[in-house]
């Protein structure tokens, strides 16, 4: 039987990137004491007040079909949020509500790209981005994010890779997996490039509320010169510890939203009303749990640095936001995948190989900061023992 080309384009871009995480889960199910430091699951439950809103909405009949654009109360709440944040009016006609950041990005990229187009995307990158781009038939053009530049995308690196086929500049700030946050001058330089070459700017901002002390989050949506070409996406998955509710949105120009609305309606007609009510409550005020998470994750990143930086040549990064810290393991003579696999099988610690996030992290691993301090400290002790047990030439 015949299948559409999209199935070939995505054949190697699904769960294969997460095979070490899946292996760790299987080991844990078999009773092996594995410390899981792979995925970005919030370390607190969804706030009870939000659960109460969703439950009350279901009990009062908010279980019917939704609007393809989104429920009115949620659209209004998002309009107020982004108007206040950007300093310019963001109307409800500029917003579409969809299930989570992933679905929002799928809709956005499907609406902006066609086969033969190119997407400029930072490398390293969140593991799902490659599949989202491939699903459209467009080509991903990796732009190296350099550790010495704090993993922030540099305009000169983008400019060197622009071709007549370039159509979208894909940003992620705060960034997963590096924890980098773009500065005002970064965004200004990237914005000038987008205007000069008539590029869309798509920015995933799902970690906006998990920025560490001393760093300021800024969005390209706030630049009025970019108003017609910027689309931002986000959700309550990280900020409100609610990943399972799959509630997200995209914000752009009114024309953008109007053109994408039929696609949104074709996909699934917006959020479930009871989840939309919960999300409207969530985005109407700062998250009650995000600040605490950001403080804990920053402190845990410092813990990992204290315990591991310089041990057997390991080098630990310094994230500015998010749920992860990166460790450069190249001094061990191993790839990130080899190191992660050995660490899991010999020490019972599960981390993500950097290669899952692009060749820019070959020889690195990503460590989740969402486990309690004592568990993370135990994981560090196991890593120290693991690298210390290796032959000297392997860790020189």
C-alpha positions, -999 to +999 in steps of 0.1 A: +000+000+000+011+036-006+017+062+021+020+099+018+056+113+017+052+129+051+054+094+067+089+091+051+100+125+062+091+118+098+101+082+100+133+088+120+122+119+139+097+106+164+104+086+196+139+075+184+154+107+199+140+097+233+152+061+233+174+064+264+145+080+283+123+051+272+150+025+282+152+042+316+115+039+321+116+002+312+145-004+337+126+014+364+095-008+357+117-038+362+127-026+397+160-011+389+168+021+409+171+046+381+174+084+387+155+100+358+170+133+346+157+132+310+125+151+304+112+186+315+083+176+337+075+204+363+085+195+398+051+206+414+015+195+407-009+217+388-021+244+411-053+232+429-071+264+421-068+257+384-080+221+388-110+236+407-118+259+378-117+230+353-138+207+375-164+234+381-166+242+344-172+205+336-199+203+362-217+233+348-217+219+313-186+234+297-180+201+278-194+209+244-178+219+211-155+249+211-148+278+187-120+271+162-103+303+173-107+297+210-132+305+238-140+341+243-129+344+279-095+329+271-090+351+240-097+382+261-073+370+289-046+365+263-053+398+247-048+416+280-017+396+288+001+403+255-011+439+253+004+446+287+036+427+279+043+441+245+032+477+251+009+477+221-026+466+215-029+428+208-065+421+199-084+389+202-084+387+164-046+381+166-048+350+187-056+313+181-059+287+209-047+252+203-037+222+224-002+230+236+028+246+221+035+216+198+002+217+180+004+255+178+038+252+161+025+226+138-003+248+127+019+279+124+046+262+103+021+244+081+005+278+073+039+295+065+059+269+047+058+247+016+081+221+001+114+237-010+113+265+016+140+268+043+138+274+080+167+290+098+169+273+132+194+274+160+215+242+166+212+229+193+174+228+193+145+212+210+142+177+197+107+180+182+115+210+160+131+190+133+100+169+128+077+199+128+097+214+100+101+182+081+063+176+082+058+207+059+083+195+034+106+225+041+143+221+048+159+229+082+190+251+079+209+248+112+225+280+126+252+272+151+247+285+186+281+289+201+289+283+238+312+312+239+283+335+229+261+320+256+243+299+230+224+330+219+217+331+181+240+356+164+228+377+134+260+372+114+256+334+117+220+337+104+230+361+076+257+336+063+230+310+058+202+330+042+193+320+006+164+330-018+145+300-003+147+312+033+113+319+047+112+315+085+136+324+112+127+301+141+136+314+175+133+297+209+138+320+239+142+311+267+160+282+249+157+245+254+181+228+259+207+255+266+187+278+289+199+309+269+177+340+268+180+365+238+190+400+247+176+433+232+205+437+208+202+401+197+165+406+188+171+439+171+198+425+149+178+394+140+147+416+134+167+438+109+177+406+090+141+394+089+129+428+075+158+429+049+151+394+037+113+393+042+114+365+067+088+354+092+099+352+128+084+323+148+094+323+185+086+296+210+083+313+244+070+285+265+097+290+292+090+327+295+081+325+332+110+303+342+138+329+338+164+330+365+172+360+387+194+385+370+181+378+335+153+397+317+130+380+291+122+400+260+101+391+230+102+401+193+065+406+196+072+439+215+089+454+185+063+473+164+086+472+133+081+434+133+044+434+140+034+419+106+060+392+106+063+379+142+043+349+155+049+337+191+037+305+206+033+294+242+013+273+267+006+267+303+025+234+303+057+247+320+046+280+336+016+264+354+029+228+358+000+216+335+016+197+306-011+171+305-039+196+298-024+205+264-035+241+263-015+266+242-019+294+217-002+315+190-002+352+186+006+372+154-010+398+132-048+398+125-041+388+090-020+359+102-047+346+125-074+350+099-054+330+074-045+302+099-080+300+114-094+275+087-063+253+094-070+254+131-107+245+125-096+217+102-073+203+129-097+202+159-117+233+166-097+248+195-094+239+232-119+220+252-141+247+269-134+236+305-097+236+298-100+270+282-117+283+313-089+270+334-063+286+310-081+319+311-077+319+349-041+308+346-029+336+322-048+364+339-021+367+365+015+356+371+018+319+377+017+309+414+043+282+409+067+295+382+088+318+404+094+289+429+103+265+401+127+291+385+145+296+419+148+259+425+160+251+390+186+279+392+198+266+426+200+230+413+220+242+382+245+257+407+245+224+426+254+204+395+282+230+387+296+227+422+296+189+421+307+182+385+324+211+368+360+201+362+356+166+374+374+143+350+373+171+324+335+176+326+324+212+319+290+223+332+271+251+316+253+280+332+217+282+321+197+315+324+163+299+324+143+267+320+146+232+335+179+219+323+217+222+326+242+210+299+274+190+306+302+189+281+315+153+283+339+154+253+369+151+276+358+115+283+364+106+247+328+096+242+299+110+223+269+123+243+250+092+234+278+068+244+282+087+277+244+087+284+240+051+276+269+040+298+258+062+326+223+046+325+235+010+323+264+013+348+253+040+372+215+041+369+213+077+359+193+087+329+202+119+310+196+130+274+224+127+249+232+161+233+229+146+198+192+144+203+192+182+201+214+186+170+250+182+161+258+215+180+256+194+212+276+164+200+296+153+230+273+169+255+244+157+277+213+175+290+204+170+326+169+178+339+167+199+371+133+188+381+142+161+407+145+170+444+178+184+456+188+152+474+180+130+444+200+153+421+229+153+445+228+115+445+228+115+407+259+138+408+277+114+432+269+085+408+283+105+378+315+113+397+319+076+405+311+067+369+337+090+353+362+082+380+359+045+373+369+050+336+404+043+324+426+074+327+432+078+289+394+079+284+389+108+306+421+127+299 
